[in-house]
Amino acid sequence: MDVQALESSDVLSFTLDQAHRCFEMVVSLKDGCRCKLTAWNIDGAELPISLGALHFQNSRVLGELEGISFVENVLSLEGDFGDMSIEADTVLVEKLI
């Protein structure tokens, strides 16, 4: 699945492991299907992450994912939650059951 398919979805969670080697985001698409995006470097290197503005609230949804792209090994995420860029050589999007 292409990362663009996640645009306009509701972000349910962000997860970054303590070593900063794996980033995960779970979203709910408009049709109710849940998907997980995972980003990592094949060699296990730490993920450089740049944070812009961030806005998290105590809510079941973190807001709409308004923009997403993966260009030249940079995953860019923008939405109601703020914005961030993650440098990774691998990004996978999979549907959750």
N, C-alpha and C positions, 0 to 999 in steps of 0.2 A: 504494500500500500504506500502511496506517495504521501509525503508530509503535508502537501497542500490539501489533502482530503480532511485534515484536522482543523482547518481554518473555520471559524465561526462556531466551534464546539465549546462546551463548558469544561473548564479545567477543574478536575476533582482533587488532584494531588501532584506535588513535586517531591521527588526523593533524590538525594545526593549522598552517596556513601561517604563514610568518614575520610577515606583516602582520596576522595575526589576522582575516582576512576570510573564511576558509572552514574549517569543521570537518568532518571525515569520521570515521565509525566503521564498521568492517566487522565483521559478526557471522556466526556459523554457526547456523542454526535447527536445531531438534531433528531435522528430516527431512534434514539435510545441506546444504540450500540455503544459499548465501551471499548476504547482502544488504548494501548500502551505504547508510548514512544520511548525507546532506549537509545542512549548515545554513549559511546566509549571509544577508546583508541585500541586498536588491535594489539599493539605492543604493551598494553597495560599502563601506559604513561598517564600522568595526572591530567585532568581536563582543565584547561584555562577557561575561567568563567568571568565574564564582565557583566556586572549588574548596573542597570540604570535605576530608574525609580521603581520602588517596590511598594505594594499595598496589599497586605493580607488582613483578613478579618476572620472572626470566629463564625464561619459559615460552612455549609456542606458543599458549596461551590466557590472556587476562588475567582470566578469571573469568566468572561468570554475570551477565547483565544482569537484575537482580531487579526493577527498576521503571523505567518510562519514561513521560513525559507531555510534551505540547506544549500549553500553555495560556497564552493571552494573551501570545504571542510569547516564552515562556520554555520552553526544552527542558530538562527535568530528567532526569538519569540517575543511577541508584543500582545498586550491585552489589558483587560481591566486590572490585572494584578501588577502591571508595570512592564518592564522589558529586560531582557537578558540575551547575551550571546555566549555560546559555548563552542569552543574549538574541539572538534572530534573528527576522526577519520571514518567512523561508522555510525550510521543512524538506522534503526529498525523500527517500523511501525507494525504492530500486530493487533488483531481483534482479540478481545477477551471474551471468554464464555460467560 
